[in-house]
Every structure is written in structure tokens, then in C-alpha cells.
Amino acid sequence: MAKPDIILIGGHAYSWQEICELRRQQRLRALVAHFALFELKDDCRPEVERTEAGHYREPTFFGLMAGDVDA
């Protein structure tokens, strides 16, 4: 059976290409409509301090002053 060129939806005739284009537009609108739940902020800490392992490898100045880390 050959693929039909026209599809009837709700009494209206649509071509397959038209359906695909409408779906692409619908998906694009859905992607644009998503908003973040909170403001995204850049992590301004040095690269080493962004992980737990980095904190132990290279303690910060204030950590050394407080005696939290053996030097």
C-alpha cells in the first residue's frame, strides 16, 4: 500500500510535509518555552576548589589560618 499524500484530520486535509513542518515548529516552541527555576550563576572559585578532592589537595589560606588543615 502506498503512503497517502493527503491526511484528513478533523475534516481538514493536510499533506505529510505540512504535518512534519508543523511538528518541527511545535517542538521548537516547546524548547524555547522552558525556563530555569532559578538564576544560573557562574562558579567563580578557582578550578581546584570546585571539588572535594581539590580542597584536600590544595587547602586555602583561611583554612591554614584556622588550623583546619595540617601544613
Buried (B, 14 or more C-beta within 10 A) or exposed (E): EEEEEEEEEEEEEBEEEEEEEEEEEEEEEEEEEEEEEEEEEEEEEEEEBEEEEBBEEEBBEEEEEEEEEEE
